[in-house]
């Protein structure tokens, strides 16, 4: 098994700041915009971007939440072991808001399809956008594309893209794992 570094901590830092800047360009003051981190791994990206928006752009009134999509997935009963649910933490209504879903890796698009279904429990958004740190563009099963993209990665199906975060994994890095 080989492991190749796609992004180191410095490159991740630059990409996160660029993505935050792109969000500011589009949403300016975020009065009608909410950020939603998709559980489990998208919340790390979302929290880092939210922190950048608050600290470097002075946006103190951001609405941010975490969305668990476990039981909205079309494959949650197909595995050998049962999936463990995460927490949804959304304490606001998304009715007529611009929602930005944030995830770490866009692979088949099925997680985003599940998020589109799950968010309906919190109202009907005016629009939904997608921010992904890594886009595995040739692996899509559904016609879903990111509006904001950190980096595109051409990985074949047997390869995995792993995003590591210092808070959970001891380092900030993105790896391509081959068998």
Backbone as JSON Lines, residues from 0, in Angstrom:
{"i":0,"aa":"X","n":[0.85,-1.17,0.0],"ca":[0.0,0.0,0.0],"c":[0.9,1.24,0.0]}
{"i":1,"aa":"X","n":[0.65,2.16,-0.93],"ca":[1.46,3.38,-0.99],"c":[0.62,4.58,-0.55]}
{"i":2,"aa":"X","n":[1.32,5.59,-0.03],"ca":[0.67,6.79,0.47],"c":[1.4,8.01,-0.08]}
{"i":3,"aa":"X","n":[0.68,8.82,-0.84],"ca":[1.26,10.0,-1.47],"c":[0.62,11.24,-0.86]}
{"i":4,"aa":"X","n":[1.44,12.23,-0.51],"ca":[0.92,13.48,0.03],"c":[0.39,14.33,-1.13]}
{"i":5,"aa":"X","n":[-0.9,14.64,-1.08],"ca":[-1.49,15.52,-2.08],"c":[-1.41,16.98,-1.64]}
{"i":6,"aa":"X","n":[-1.65,17.21,-0.35],"ca":[-1.58,18.55,0.21],"c":[-0.93,18.47,1.59]}
{"i":7,"aa":"X","n":[0.03,19.34,1.85],"ca":[0.6,19.41,3.19],"c":[-0.13,20.5,3.98]}
{"i":8,"aa":"X","n":[0.27,20.72,5.22],"ca":[-0.42,21.67,6.1],"c":[-0.43,23.08,5.51]}
{"i":9,"aa":"X","n":[0.68,23.51,4.93],"ca":[0.76,24.85,4.35],"c":[-0.19,25.0,3.16]}
{"i":10,"aa":"X","n":[-0.22,24.01,2.29],"ca":[-1.12,24.05,1.12],"c":[-2.58,24.03,1.56]}
{"i":11,"aa":"X","n":[-2.89,23.24,2.58],"ca":[-4.26,23.2,3.12],"c":[-4.65,24.58,3.65]}
{"i":12,"aa":"X","n":[-3.74,25.21,4.37],"ca":[-3.97,26.54,4.93],"c":[-4.3,27.52,3.81]}
{"i":13,"aa":"X","n":[-3.54,27.52,2.74],"ca":[-3.76,28.42,1.61],"c":[-5.11,28.16,0.95]}
{"i":14,"aa":"X","n":[-5.44,26.89,0.75],"ca":[-6.71,26.54,0.1],"c":[-7.89,26.96,0.96]}
{"i":15,"aa":"X","n":[-7.83,26.71,2.27],"ca":[-8.93,27.11,3.16],"c":[-9.15,28.62,3.13]}
{"i":16,"aa":"X","n":[-8.08,29.38,3.1],"ca":[-8.2,30.84,3.03],"c":[-8.77,31.28,1.68]}
{"i":17,"aa":"X","n":[-8.38,30.62,0.6],"ca":[-8.93,30.95,-0.71],"c":[-10.42,30.65,-0.77]}
{"i":18,"aa":"X","n":[-10.83,29.51,-0.21],"ca":[-12.25,29.15,-0.2],"c":[-13.05,30.16,0.62]}
{"i":19,"aa":"X","n":[-12.51,30.57,1.77],"ca":[-13.19,31.58,2.6],"c":[-13.34,32.88,1.83]}
{"i":20,"aa":"X","n":[-12.31,33.28,1.12],"ca":[-12.34,34.51,0.31],"c":[-13.41,34.41,-0.78]}
{"i":21,"aa":"X","n":[-13.52,33.26,-1.42],"ca":[-14.54,33.07,-2.45],"c":[-15.94,33.17,-1.87]}
{"i":22,"aa":"X","n":[-16.14,32.65,-0.66],"ca":[-17.44,32.76,0.0],"c":[-17.78,34.22,0.29]}
{"i":23,"aa":"X","n":[-16.79,34.98,0.75],"ca":[-17.01,36.41,1.03],"c":[-17.35,37.16,-0.26]}
{"i":24,"aa":"X","n":[-16.67,36.84,-1.34],"ca":[-16.96,37.49,-2.62],"c":[-18.4,37.26,-3.05]}
{"i":25,"aa":"X","n":[-18.92,36.1,-2.8],"ca":[-20.29,35.75,-3.23],"c":[-21.35,36.19,-2.23]}
{"i":26,"aa":"X","n":[-21.07,36.06,-0.93],"ca":[-22.11,36.27,0.08],"c":[-21.92,37.52,0.93]}
{"i":27,"aa":"X","n":[-20.85,38.24,0.76],"ca":[-20.52,39.51,1.41],"c":[-20.7,39.49,2.93]}
{"i":28,"aa":"X","n":[-21.9,39.81,3.44],"ca":[-22.1,39.92,4.89],"c":[-22.75,38.69,5.52]}
{"i":29,"aa":"X","n":[-23.16,37.73,4.75],"ca":[-23.73,36.46,5.2],"c":[-25.05,36.63,5.97]}
{"i":30,"aa":"X","n":[-25.76,37.75,5.75],"ca":[-27.03,37.97,6.44],"c":[-28.07,36.92,6.05]}
{"i":31,"aa":"X","n":[-28.05,36.48,4.8],"ca":[-29.02,35.49,4.33],"c":[-28.34,34.18,3.93]}
{"i":32,"aa":"X","n":[-27.19,33.91,4.51],"ca":[-26.42,32.71,4.18],"c":[-26.12,31.93,5.44]}
{"i":33,"aa":"X","n":[-26.26,30.61,5.35],"ca":[-25.89,29.73,6.47],"c":[-24.88,28.7,5.95]}
{"i":34,"aa":"X","n":[-23.96,28.32,6.82],"ca":[-22.95,27.31,6.49],"c":[-23.31,26.02,7.21]}
{"i":35,"aa":"X","n":[-23.28,24.91,6.48],"ca":[-23.63,23.61,7.04],"c":[-22.5,22.63,6.76]}
{"i":36,"aa":"X","n":[-21.85,22.15,7.83],"ca":[-20.84,21.11,7.71],"c":[-21.51,19.75,7.69]}
{"i":37,"aa":"X","n":[-21.13,18.92,6.74],"ca":[-21.73,17.59,6.61],"c":[-20.94,16.6,7.45]}
{"i":38,"aa":"X","n":[-21.63,15.95,8.38],"ca":[-21.01,14.97,9.27],"c":[-20.58,13.74,8.47]}
{"i":39,"aa":"X","n":[-19.51,13.06,8.8],"ca":[-18.67,13.36,9.95],"c":[-17.48,14.25,9.62]}
{"i":40,"aa":"X","n":[-16.91,14.17,8.43],"ca":[-15.62,14.82,8.16],"c":[-15.74,16.23,7.6]}
{"i":41,"aa":"X","n":[-16.88,16.59,7.04],"ca":[-17.05,17.93,6.51],"c":[-17.07,19.0,7.58]}
{"i":42,"aa":"X","n":[-17.4,18.61,8.81],"ca":[-17.46,19.6,9.89],"c":[-16.09,20.19,10.19]}
{"i":43,"aa":"X","n":[-15.03,19.43,9.99],"ca":[-13.68,19.96,10.23],"c":[-13.37,21.09,9.24]}
{"i":44,"aa":"X","n":[-13.69,20.88,7.98],"ca":[-13.49,21.91,6.96],"c":[-14.37,23.12,7.28]}
{"i":45,"aa":"X","n":[-15.63,22.86,7.59],"ca":[-16.58,23.94,7.85],"c":[-16.17,24.78,9.06]}
{"i":46,"aa":"X","n":[-15.72,24.14,10.11],"ca":[-15.31,24.89,11.31],"c":[-14.07,25.73,11.05]}
{"i":47,"aa":"X","n":[-13.14,25.21,10.27],"ca":[-11.94,25.97,9.94],"c":[-12.29,27.19,9.08]}
{"i":48,"aa":"X","n":[-13.16,27.0,8.1],"ca":[-13.57,28.11,7.25],"c":[-14.37,29.14,8.05]}
{"i":49,"aa":"X","n":[-15.24,28.67,8.93],"ca":[-16.0,29.58,9.79],"c":[-15.06,30.4,10.67]}
{"i":50,"aa":"X","n":[-14.04,29.77,11.2],"ca":[-13.05,30.47,12.03],"c":[-12.32,31.54,11.21]}
{"i":51,"aa":"X","n":[-11.93,31.2,9.99],"ca":[-11.26,32.17,9.12],"c":[-12.19,33.35,8.83]}
{"i":52,"aa":"X","n":[-13.45,33.07,8.53],"ca":[-14.41,34.14,8.23],"c":[-14.6,35.07,9.43]}
{"i":53,"aa":"X","n":[-14.6,34.51,10.62],"ca":[-14.78,35.34,11.82],"c":[-13.52,36.13,12.14]}
{"i":54,"aa":"X","n":[-12.37,35.47,12.13],"ca":[-11.13,36.11,12.56],"c":[-10.54,37.07,11.53]}
{"i":55,"aa":"X","n":[-10.59,36.71,10.26],"ca":[-9.92,37.51,9.24],"c":[-10.84,38.45,8.47]}
{"i":56,"aa":"X","n":[-12.14,38.16,8.48],"ca":[-13.08,39.01,7.76],"c":[-14.06,39.71,8.7]}
{"i":57,"aa":"X","n":[-13.95,39.45,10.0],"ca":[-14.77,40.12,10.99],"c":[-16.25,39.78,10.92]}
{"i":58,"aa":"X","n":[-16.59,38.63,10.39],"ca":[-17.99,38.22,10.28],"c":[-18.39,37.49,11.57]}
{"i":59,"aa":"X","n":[-18.97,38.24,12.5],"ca":[-19.27,37.68,13.82],"c":[-20.65,37.04,13.9]}
{"i":60,"aa":"X","n":[-21.54,37.37,12.99],"ca":[-22.91,36.87,13.07],"c":[-23.17,35.74,12.07]}
{"i":61,"aa":"X","n":[-22.2,34.85,11.93],"ca":[-22.37,33.72,11.01],"c":[-23.29,32.67,11.61]}
{"i":62,"aa":"X","n":[-24.14,32.12,10.77],"ca":[-24.95,30.98,11.2],"c":[-24.29,29.72,10.67]}
{"i":63,"aa":"X","n":[-23.94,28.82,11.6],"ca":[-23.23,27.6,11.24],"c":[-23.9,26.42,11.94]}
{"i":64,"aa":"X","n":[-23.97,25.28,11.23],"ca":[-24.51,24.07,11.83],"c":[-23.85,22.82,11.25]}
{"i":65,"aa":"X","n":[-24.06,21.71,11.97],"ca":[-23.59,20.39,11.53],"c":[-24.8,19.56,11.15]}
{"i":66,"aa":"X","n":[-24.72,18.85,10.03],"ca":[-25.83,18.04,9.54],"c":[-25.42,16.58,9.45]}
{"i":67,"aa":"X","n":[-26.15,15.72,10.17],"ca":[-25.92,14.28,10.07],"c":[-26.82,13.72,8.97]}
{"i":68,"aa":"X","n":[-26.2,13.0,8.05],"ca":[-26.95,12.45,6.9],"c":[-27.07,10.93,6.96]}
{"i":69,"aa":"X","n":[-26.64,10.33,8.05],"ca":[-26.53,8.87,8.15],"c":[-27.78,8.15,7.66]}
{"i":70,"aa":"X","n":[-28.94,8.5,8.17],"ca":[-30.16,7.76,7.86],"c":[-30.88,8.28,6.61]}
{"i":71,"aa":"X","n":[-30.26,9.23,5.93],"ca":[-30.78,9.71,4.66],"c":[-30.01,9.1,3.48]}
{"i":72,"aa":"X","n":[-28.93,8.39,3.79],"ca":[-28.11,7.77,2.75],"c":[-28.86,6.61,2.11]}
{"i":73,"aa":"X","n":[-28.64,6.38,0.83],"ca":[-29.31,5.27,0.15],"c":[-28.6,3.94,0.39]}
{"i":74,"aa":"X","n":[-27.47,3.96,1.09],"ca":[-26.72,2.72,1.35],"c":[-26.6,2.4,2.84]}
{"i":75,"aa":"X","n":[-27.36,3.06,3.7],"ca":[-27.13,2.88,5.13],"c":[-27.52,1.5,5.63]}
{"i":76,"aa":"X","n":[-28.32,0.74,4.91],"ca":[-28.66,-0.63,5.33],"c":[-27.92,-1.69,4.53]}
{"i":77,"aa":"X","n":[-27.0,-1.31,3.69],"ca":[-26.33,-2.26,2.81],"c":[-25.05,-2.84,3.38]}
{"i":78,"aa":"X","n":[-24.49,-2.23,4.39],"ca":[-23.21,-2.7,4.92],"c":[-23.38,-3.87,5.87]}
{"i":79,"aa":"X","n":[-22.27,-4.5,6.18],"ca":[-22.28,-5.63,7.11],"c":[-22.53,-5.17,8.54]}
{"i":80,"aa":"X","n":[-21.96,-4.02,8.89],"ca":[-22.18,-3.5,10.24],"c":[-23.06,-2.26,10.17]}
{"i":81,"aa":"X","n":[-23.86,-2.04,11.2],"ca":[-24.73,-0.86,11.19],"c":[-23.92,0.43,11.29]}
{"i":82,"aa":"X","n":[-24.38,1.44,10.6],"ca":[-23.71,2.74,10.66],"c":[-24.03,3.43,11.99]}
{"i":83,"aa":"X","n":[-23.08,4.21,12.46],"ca":[-23.29,4.98,13.68],"c":[-23.67,6.4,13.31]}
{"i":84,"aa":"X","n":[-24.74,6.88,13.91],"ca":[-25.19,8.23,13.63],"c":[-24.3,9.26,14.31]}
{"i":85,"aa":"X","n":[-24.21,10.43,13.7],"ca":[-23.53,11.57,14.28],"c":[-24.59,12.55,14.76]}
{"i":86,"aa":"X","n":[-24.18,13.7,15.22],"ca":[-25.14,14.68,15.72],"c":[-25.44,15.74,14.67]}
{"i":87,"aa":"X","n":[-26.71,16.09,14.59],"ca":[-27.11,17.27,13.84],"c":[-27.22,18.4,14.85]}
{"i":88,"aa":"X","n":[-26.62,19.52,14.52],"ca":[-26.68,20.69,15.38],"c":[-27.0,21.9,14.52]}
{"i":89,"aa":"X","n":[-28.28,22.11,14.29],"ca":[-28.75,23.26,13.52],"c":[-29.83,23.93,14.34]}
{"i":90,"aa":"X","n":[-29.53,25.1,14.85],"ca":[-30.47,25.8,15.73],"c":[-31.08,27.02,15.05]}
{"i":91,"aa":"X","n":[-31.28,26.92,13.73],"ca":[-31.87,28.0,12.96],"c":[-32.68,27.39,11.83]}
{"i":92,"aa":"X","n":[-33.54,28.19,11.24],"ca":[-34.37,27.79,10.11],"c":[-33.63,28.18,8.82]}
{"i":93,"aa":"X","n":[-33.69,27.32,7.82],"ca":[-33.02,27.62,6.56],"c":[-33.99,28.18,5.51]}
{"i":94,"aa":"X","n":[-35.22,28.4,5.9],"ca":[-36.23,28.92,4.99],"c":[-35.76,30.2,4.31]}
{"i":95,"aa":"X","n":[-35.78,30.2,2.98],"ca":[-35.4,31.35,2.15],"c":[-33.96,31.83,2.37]}
{"i":96,"aa":"X","n":[-33.09,30.96,2.87],"ca":[-31.68,31.29,3.06],"c":[-30.85,30.64,1.97]}
{"i":97,"aa":"X","n":[-29.67,31.19,1.75],"ca":[-28.67,30.52,0.91],"c":[-27.91,29.58,1.82]}
{"i":98,"aa":"X","n":[-27.93,28.31,1.48],"ca":[-27.25,27.29,2.28],"c":[-25.99,26.87,1.54]}
{"i":99,"aa":"X","n":[-24.87,26.85,2.26],"ca":[-23.62,26.35,1.69],"c":[-23.28,25.06,2.43]}
{"i":100,"aa":"X","n":[-23.42,23.93,1.73],"ca":[-22.95,22.65,2.28],"c":[-21.45,22.61,2.18]}
{"i":101,"aa":"X","n":[-20.79,22.12,3.22],"ca":[-19.34,22.01,3.22],"c":[-18.96,20.58,3.55]}
{"i":102,"aa":"X","n":[-18.14,19.97,2.67],"ca":[-17.7,18.59,2.89],"c":[-16.21,18.49,2.54]}
{"i":103,"aa":"X","n":[-15.58,17.43,3.03],"ca":[-14.15,17.29,2.79],"c":[-13.85,16.72,1.41]}
{"i":104,"aa":"X","n":[-14.49,15.6,1.04],"ca":[-14.22,14.95,-0.25],"c":[-15.53,14.71,-0.98]}
{"i":105,"aa":"X","n":[-15.64,15.22,-2.19],"ca":[-16.77,14.93,-3.06],"c":[-16.37,13.74,-3.92]}
{"i":106,"aa":"X","n":[-17.04,12.62,-3.71],"ca":[-16.67,11.39,-4.39],"c":[-17.8,11.0,-5.34]}
{"i":107,"aa":"X","n":[-18.76,10.2,-4.9],"ca":[-19.83,9.74,-5.78],"c":[-20.97,10.74,-5.88]}
{"i":108,"aa":"X","n":[-21.11,11.62,-4.88],"ca":[-22.21,12.57,-4.84],"c":[-23.36,12.1,-3.97]}
{"i":109,"aa":"X","n":[-23.3,10.86,-3.49],"ca":[-24.41,10.31,-2.69],"c":[-24.57,10.99,-1.33]}
{"i":110,"aa":"X","n":[-23.48,11.42,-0.72],"ca":[-23.59,12.15,0.55],"c":[-24.31,13.47,0.35]}
{"i":111,"aa":"X","n":[-24.04,14.13,-0.74],"ca":[-24.69,15.41,-1.01],"c":[-26.17,15.19,-1.32]}
{"i":112,"aa":"X","n":[-26.49,14.13,-2.05],"ca":[-27.9,13.81,-2.29],"c":[-28.62,13.6,-0.97]}
{"i":113,"aa":"X","n":[-27.98,12.89,-0.03],"ca":[-28.58,12.67,1.28],"c":[-28.73,13.99,2.05]}
{"i":114,"aa":"X","n":[-27.74,14.87,1.94],"ca":[-27.81,16.16,2.61],"c":[-28.96,17.01,2.05]}
{"i":115,"aa":"X","n":[-29.17,16.93,0.74],"ca":[-30.28,17.67,0.13],"c":[-31.62,17.23,0.7]}
{"i":116,"aa":"X","n":[-31.76,15.94,0.97],"ca":[-32.98,15.42,1.57],"c":[-33.07,15.81,3.04]}
{"i":117,"aa":"X","n":[-31.98,15.66,3.77],"ca":[-31.98,15.93,5.22],"c":[-32.26,17.4,5.54]}
{"i":118,"aa":"X","n":[-31.78,18.31,4.74],"ca":[-31.92,19.74,5.06],"c":[-33.37,20.2,4.98]}
{"i":119,"aa":"X","n":[-34.2,19.46,4.27],"ca":[-35.62,19.82,4.14],"c":[-36.34,19.84,5.48]}
{"i":120,"aa":"X","n":[-35.81,19.13,6.48],"ca":[-36.41,19.13,7.82],"c":[-36.28,20.49,8.5]}
{"i":121,"aa":"X","n":[-35.43,21.36,7.97],"ca":[-35.15,22.65,8.6],"c":[-35.7,23.82,7.79]}
{"i":122,"aa":"X","n":[-36.48,23.52,6.75],"ca":[-37.07,24.56,5.92],"c":[-36.68,24.39,4.46]}
{"i":123,"aa":"X","n":[-37.18,25.31,3.65],"ca":[-36.9,25.27,2.21],"c":[-35.92,26.39,1.87]}
{"i":124,"aa":"X","n":[-34.67,26.03,1.59],"ca":[-33.67,27.06,1.26],"c":[-34.01,27.77,-0.05]}
{"i":125,"aa":"X","n":[-33.55,29.02,-0.15],"ca":[-33.67,29.77,-1.4],"c":[-32.77,29.14,-2.45]}
{"i":126,"aa":"X","n":[-31.54,28.76,-2.03],"ca":[-30.59,28.1,-2.91],"c":[-29.62,27.29,-2.06]}
{"i":127,"aa":"X","n":[-29.0,26.31,-2.69],"ca":[-28.0,25.49,-2.01],"c":[-26.76,25.45,-2.88]}
{"i":128,"aa":"X","n":[-25.62,25.7,-2.24],"ca":[-24.33,25.62,-2.91],"c":[-23.5,24.55,-2.22]}
{"i":129,"aa":"X","n":[-22.45,24.11,-2.9],"ca":[-21.58,23.08,-2.35],"c":[-20.13,23.54,-2.38]}
{"i":130,"aa":"X","n":[-19.48,23.44,-1.23],"ca":[-18.04,23.67,-1.11],"c":[-17.4,22.35,-0.74]}
{"i":131,"aa":"X","n":[-16.44,21.91,-1.55],"ca":[-15.71,20.68,-1.22],"c":[-14.22,20.99,-1.22]}
{"i":132,"aa":"X","n":[-13.54,20.44,-0.23],"ca":[-12.1,20.61,-0.16],"c":[-11.42,19.86,-1.3]}
{"i":133,"aa":"X","n":[-11.84,18.6,-1.52],"ca":[-11.28,17.75,-2.56],"c":[-12.41,17.24,-3.46]}
{"i":134,"aa":"X","n":[-12.24,17.37,-4.75],"ca":[-13.21,16.89,-5.73],"c":[-12.6,15.74,-6.52]}
{"i":135,"aa":"X","n":[-13.11,14.52,-6.27],"ca":[-12.7,13.36,-7.07],"c":[-13.59,13.33,-8.3]}
{"i":136,"aa":"X","n":[-13.27,14.13,-9.27],"ca":[-14.18,14.46,-10.36],"c":[-14.56,13.31,-11.28]}
{"i":137,"aa":"X","n":[-13.79,12.27,-11.38],"ca":[-14.12,11.18,-12.3],"c":[-14.81,10.01,-11.62]}
{"i":138,"aa":"X","n":[-15.31,10.2,-10.41],"ca":[-15.92,9.11,-9.66],"c":[-17.39,9.33,-9.38]}
{"i":139,"aa":"X","n":[-18.0,10.32,-10.01],"ca":[-19.37,10.69,-9.68],"c":[-20.39,9.66,-10.15]}
{"i":140,"aa":"X","n":[-21.35,9.36,-9.28],"ca":[-22.5,8.52,-9.64],"c":[-23.73,9.38,-9.91]}
{"i":141,"aa":"X","n":[-23.71,10.6,-9.4],"ca":[-24.84,11.52,-9.54],"c":[-24.34,12.82,-10.15]}
{"i":142,"aa":"X","n":[-25.21,13.57,-10.82],"ca":[-24.78,14.81,-11.47],"c":[-24.66,15.97,-10.48]}
{"i":143,"aa":"X","n":[-23.68,15.88,-9.61],"ca":[-23.46,16.88,-8.57],"c":[-22.05,17.43,-8.73]}
{"i":144,"aa":"X","n":[-21.93,18.76,-8.74],"ca":[-20.63,19.43,-8.9],"c":[-20.49,20.5,-7.82]}
{"i":145,"aa":"X","n":[-19.27,20.74,-7.35],"ca":[-19.08,21.78,-6.33],"c":[-19.11,23.18,-6.93]}
{"i":146,"aa":"X","n":[-19.63,24.14,-6.15],"ca":[-19.58,25.55,-6.54],"c":[-18.24,26.15,-6.13]}
{"i":147,"aa":"X","n":[-17.69,25.64,-5.04],"ca":[-16.38,26.07,-4.53],"c":[-15.56,24.82,-4.35]}
{"i":148,"aa":"X","n":[-14.35,24.83,-4.9],"ca":[-13.56,23.61,-4.91],"c":[-12.13,23.92,-4.5]}
{"i":149,"aa":"X","n":[-11.64,23.19,-3.5],"ca":[-10.27,23.38,-3.07],"c":[-9.27,22.83,-4.06]}
{"i":150,"aa":"X","n":[-9.45,21.57,-4.43],"ca":[-8.54,20.93,-5.37],"c":[-9.22,19.74,-6.03]}
{"i":151,"aa":"X","n":[-9.0,19.57,-7.32],"ca":[-9.49,18.39,-8.03],"c":[-8.41,17.32,-7.98]}
{"i":152,"aa":"X","n":[-8.86,16.09,-7.77],"ca":[-7.95,14.96,-7.71],"c":[-8.45,13.89,-8.66]}
{"i":153,"aa":"X","n":[-7.57,13.42,-9.52],"ca":[-7.91,12.33,-10.41],"c":[-7.45,11.03,-9.76]}
{"i":154,"aa":"X","n":[-8.38,10.36,-9.1],"ca":[-8.08,9.11,-8.42],"c":[-8.95,8.02,-9.01]}
{"i":155,"aa":"X","n":[-8.36,6.86,-9.24],"ca":[-9.17,5.74,-9.73],"c":[-9.9,5.13,-8.54]}
{"i":156,"aa":"X","n":[-10.91,4.33,-8.82],"ca":[-11.81,3.84,-7.77],"c":[-11.12,3.07,-6.65]}
{"i":157,"aa":"X","n":[-10.04,2.38,-6.92],"ca":[-9.37,1.61,-5.88],"c":[-8.56,2.51,-4.93]}
{"i":158,"aa":"X","n":[-8.3,3.74,-5.36],"ca":[-7.54,4.67,-4.53],"c":[-8.47,5.43,-3.59]}
{"i":159,"aa":"X","n":[-7.93,5.8,-2.44],"ca":[-8.7,6.56,-1.46],"c":[-8.03,7.9,-1.23]}
{"i":160,"aa":"X","n":[-8.84,8.91,-1.02],"ca":[-8.35,10.22,-0.62],"c":[-8.68,10.37,0.86]}
{"i":161,"aa":"X","n":[-7.67,10.58,1.67],"ca":[-7.83,10.72,3.11],"c":[-7.43,12.13,3.53]}
{"i":162,"aa":"X","n":[-8.34,12.82,4.19],"ca":[-8.05,14.15,4.72],"c":[-7.8,14.0,6.22]}
{"i":163,"aa":"X","n":[-6.62,14.4,6.66],"ca":[-6.25,14.31,8.08],"c":[-6.25,15.71,8.68]}
{"i":164,"aa":"X","n":[-6.77,15.79,9.9],"ca":[-6.81,17.07,10.62],"c":[-6.06,16.94,11.93]}
{"i":165,"aa":"X","n":[-5.33,17.97,12.27],"ca":[-4.51,17.98,13.47],"c":[-5.34,17.63,14.72]}
{"i":166,"aa":"X","n":[-6.54,18.19,14.81],"ca":[-7.4,17.98,15.98],"c":[-7.77,16.51,16.19]}
{"i":167,"aa":"X","n":[-7.89,15.76,15.13],"ca":[-8.32,14.37,15.26],"c":[-7.22,13.37,14.88]}
{"i":168,"aa":"X","n":[-6.4,13.72,13.89],"ca":[-5.44,12.76,13.36],"c":[-3.99,13.12,13.64]}
{"i":169,"aa":"X","n":[-3.76,14.26,14.27],"ca":[-2.4,14.65,14.63],"c":[-1.67,15.49,13.61]}
{"i":170,"aa":"X","n":[-2.24,15.68,12.41],"ca":[-1.6,16.51,11.38],"c":[-2.63,16.98,10.38]}
{"i":171,"aa":"X","n":[-2.34,18.1,9.75],"ca":[-3.15,18.6,8.64],"c":[-2.49,18.17,7.35]}
{"i":172,"aa":"X","n":[-3.16,17.3,6.6],"ca":[-2.62,16.82,5.32],"c":[-3.72,16.09,4.55]}
{"i":173,"aa":"X","n":[-3.51,15.95,3.25],"ca":[-4.39,15.14,2.4],"c":[-3.5,14.11,1.7]}
{"i":174,"aa":"X","n":[-3.96,12.86,1.76],"ca":[-3.17,11.75,1.19],"c":[-3.99,11.02,0.12]}
{"i":175,"aa":"X","n":[-3.27,10.47,-0.85],"ca":[-3.82,9.54,-1.82],"c":[-3.27,8.16,-1.45]}
{"i":176,"aa":"X","n":[-4.16,7.25,-1.12],"ca":[-3.77,5.91,-0.69],"c":[-4.07,4.92,-1.8]}
{"i":177,"aa":"X","n":[-3.05,4.17,-2.22],"ca":[-3.21,3.16,-3.26],"c":[-2.93,1.78,-2.66]}
{"i":178,"aa":"X","n":[-3.67,0.8,-3.14],"ca":[-3.47,-0.57,-2.65],"c":[-2.36,-1.26,-3.38]}
